[in-house]
Amino acid sequence: MKKLFLIIGAPGSGKTSNAELIAQKHENITHYSTGDMFRAEIASGSEQGKIIDSFVSKGNIVPIDIAIKTIITAIKNAPTSVVIIDGYPRSEEQLMKLDEYLQKDSDVKLINCVEVVVSEEVARSRVLGRARGADDEEKVFVNRMKVYNEPLKLIQDFYEEKNLLTKIDAERSLEEIVEDLDKFIQSKI
């Protein structure tokens, strides 16, 4: 059985960096970032990559069928029993589709959804400071924050009701955040 951890957080919250560092420390953990999966698909120049780019370049959400297909394939093909996916779910539709999938598949168990919490000011300064591409520009950042914040309460409530939401303060040093997150994940596996 695959043990799944979801990490959500605003753009610039550090969710990808944190998950990468934890996966590097442990041979039994695989990390996937939806953003990285989408960027790789865009870079491949495929038709699906072009479709993904038409959404990502504007800071919008990738269509559910493409996102779910990408995520489920990643979980199923993970070389380890523990999988961390960051940046998902980002909408009510994504949340419900993933939950629907998890209800039907006994091979994958959602262990927890961790929210790395950061203020919009800190997120803005981190994102605009890194400038990885077109999705890190000010106008796009504002839209990404809006897209992130709109469904956030619903996502929080959904996982809290299932006793599957944990919040971690992400306005500290990377080392402190990774240490707390790693201890939490290890305590659950």
C-alpha positions, 0 to 999 in steps of 0.5 A: 500500500502507498502512503500518501502525504499532500502538502499544500501552501501558497506560492512561495511557501516552500512546499516543494523545497521542504518535500524535496529535502525530506525525500532526499533524507529517506530512501523510502519516500518519493516526492512529486511536485505537481508544478514540477510535473507540469513544467516537465511536460511543458518543456517536453513540447508535447501537445499535453504540455502546450495545453498545460502551459496555456493555463500555468502561464496565466497562473490558472489551474490545470484541467482536472482530467490532466492533473488527476491523470498526472498525479495518479500515474505518479503515485502508482509508479512511485518506487517507494511506499511513501509518496509526498505530493505538493501543490495539490489539491488546489480546487474543490473539484480537485479535492473531490476527484482525488477523494473519490479516487482514494475511496475506490483504491485500497492500494493508496491511503491518504495519511495527512494533508499538511498546510505550510502556512506563510503570509502573503507578504512573505510569499510575494517576496519569495516568489518574486525573488526567485523568478523561475519563469513567467509564472513568477511575475507580479501580475501572475503572482497576484492571480496565483494567490487568488486562485490559491486562497479561493478554495482554501477554507473549503480544503482546510475544512474537508481535511479537518473534518477527517482529522487529516489536516496539520498546519506548519509555520513556514515563516521560519528557517528552511532547516526548522520547517524541514525538521518539523515536517520530517518528524511529523511524517516519520511519526505517521509512517 
